[in-house]
Each structure stands twice: as C-alpha cells, then as structure tokens.
Amino acid sequence: MRTVKNYYCAVCRAEYPHSTNHYGQIYISCKNCGNGSLECKDMDPEDTGEPVRTLPVNIHHFRLNIENPEESLQFEEIKADMKARGQKCFEVTEIKYSKYWDIFKSRARVHIRTEHVFENQWNSDLGRVHDFYLSVYPNKKIKNGYYLDLTPELLKLREPKNYEIETWYKGELLGTDIFPGINSSGPQNEAFAKYFKDGMDIFSYSNKYKILE
C-alpha cells in the first residue's frame, strides 16, 4: 500500500516527503544537491531495530584534465591500480558539475553497510557508492570521479555463498533449491525462472531464503 514517507539525501541531508509502496531507497534526485537517490527515514515496520553493521573505508576523489601530461599520467595510474585490484569502472553521464560533488568530495571516509552486497557498489552512509566511479562529461578531457580502498574484509563479503530458496505459490511449497550468489537476488531470480510460468499470478508467488553455513 502506498503511503507518504519521509526521505532524505544521504549526501546533503535535505528531507522530502514521497508516496511509495516500500521503505527502500528511491531513485529520485535531491533538489538541493543533485544526488540521484534518496533514503527512507521512516523505519520499516518489519525492521528488528538491530543496528546495521558498517565498515569504514577511505574514499579518494579526483578531477583531472588529461590534456595536462602530469594529470594524464595520474589518471592512467589510477586505472592501472583499479584493474590490478579488480575494481571495475562504473561510468555515468553528468550534465553539469552539481553541488553534489562539492559536498561529496568533502568526505575522505565512508561507512559501508554490510547487510546486502553488490558486485561493484555498496550501500553506505553517503548512499550508493561504487568501487570506482567516473563521470562522463561533454569535455572528454575532464576525468572526475572517485575510488574506494576496499579492505580484505569487504572483499570477503563478496565471495559467493549458498542460498537455500523455498519457492511458494498460493500457500503451496513448489520446491526447495540451493543456488550460489553474492547476495540473495541472483538465487531468487534463478528460482523465479525455474518455477514461475505464464498465467501464474505474480502476487501469489513468493519465496523465502537463508544462507547456508
């Protein structure tokens, strides 16, 4: 059911009401700084109230003009370092240099949330952050972005785990399967592909999962 909830920008902390049918992150830009997503301030009624575990990580910002030989070399060194670490570049087109970057670049450290892991990005106290982020400007000589110093503990979180997935339809258990994944999304999608057929009611379909030790 859609309800009006309080959302906030993780970067500049501006707050806005939005009508949504969930309590998760929404991809609506902050009117104050231009950040592309907002976090829900209201607590999910299913939230246990347990504190979210976070890990601190250093973040390195750069804005380089590769027409300058020294800055071009610096950018090549960053790319080589990221390739050696296995941190893939995530590129996004930027229309203009927004207020978001001025605020974002004031942070030398972010706190990574560990409860849901992605392949090339993380949830954090600054919203969604990527391993290695690069803005794409009309002026291709400008290279603006950041990268994270990923720790061994964070990299270990990305190691595939085995998920036991129970698939249910209209209260009936269709099957129990074990699928590997770095988070629950991949295994749940595999179960969906296996069991959901044309003509089935999506609202009567559900699954439960647990990580196997």
Rosetta blueprint (number, residue, H / E / L):
1 M L
2 R L
3 T E
4 V E
5 K E
6 N E
7 Y E
8 Y E
9 C L
10 A L
11 V L
12 C L
13 R L
14 A L
15 E E
16 Y E
17 P E
18 H E
19 S E
20 T E
21 N L
22 H L
23 Y L
24 G L
25 Q L
26 I E
27 Y L
28 I L
29 S L
30 C L
31 K L
32 N L
33 C L
34 G L
35 N L
36 G L
37 S L
38 L E
39 E E
40 C E
41 K L
42 D L
43 M L
44 D L
45 P L
46 E L
47 D L
48 T L
49 G L
50 E L
51 P L
52 V L
53 R L
54 T E
55 L E
56 P E
57 V E
58 N E
59 I E
60 H E
61 H E
62 F E
63 R E
64 L E
65 N E
66 I L
67 E L
68 N L
69 P H
70 E H
71 E H
72 S H
73 L H
74 Q H
75 F H
76 E H
77 E H
78 I H
79 K H
80 A H
81 D H
82 M H
83 K H
84 A H
85 R H
86 G L
87 Q L
88 K L
89 C E
90 F E
91 E E
92 V E
93 T E
94 E L
95 I L
96 K L
97 Y L
98 S L
99 K H
100 Y H
101 W H
102 D H
103 I H
104 F H
105 K L
106 S L
107 R L
108 A L
109 R E
110 V E
111 H E
112 I E
113 R E
114 T L
115 E L
116 H L
117 V L
118 F L
119 E L
120 N L
121 Q E
122 W E
123 N E
124 S E
125 D L
126 L L
127 G E
128 R E
129 V E
130 H E
131 D L
132 F E
133 Y E
134 L E
135 S E
136 V E
137 Y L
138 P L
139 N L
140 K L
141 K L
142 I E
143 K E
144 N E
145 G E
146 Y E
147 Y E
148 L E
149 D L
150 L L
151 T L
152 P H
153 E H
154 L H
155 L H
156 K H
157 L H
158 R L
159 E L
160 P L
161 K E
162 N E
163 Y E
164 E E
165 I E
166 E E
167 T E
168 W E
169 Y E
170 K L
171 G L
172 E E
173 L E
174 L E
175 G E
176 T E
177 D E
178 I E
179 F E
180 P E
181 G E
182 I L
183 N L
184 S L
185 S H
186 G H
187 P H
188 Q H
189 N H
190 E H
191 A H
192 F H
193 A H
194 K H
195 Y H
196 F L
197 K L
198 D L
199 G L
200 M L
201 D L
202 I H
203 F H
204 S H
205 Y E
206 S E
207 N E
208 K E
209 Y E
210 K E
211 I E
212 L L
213 E L
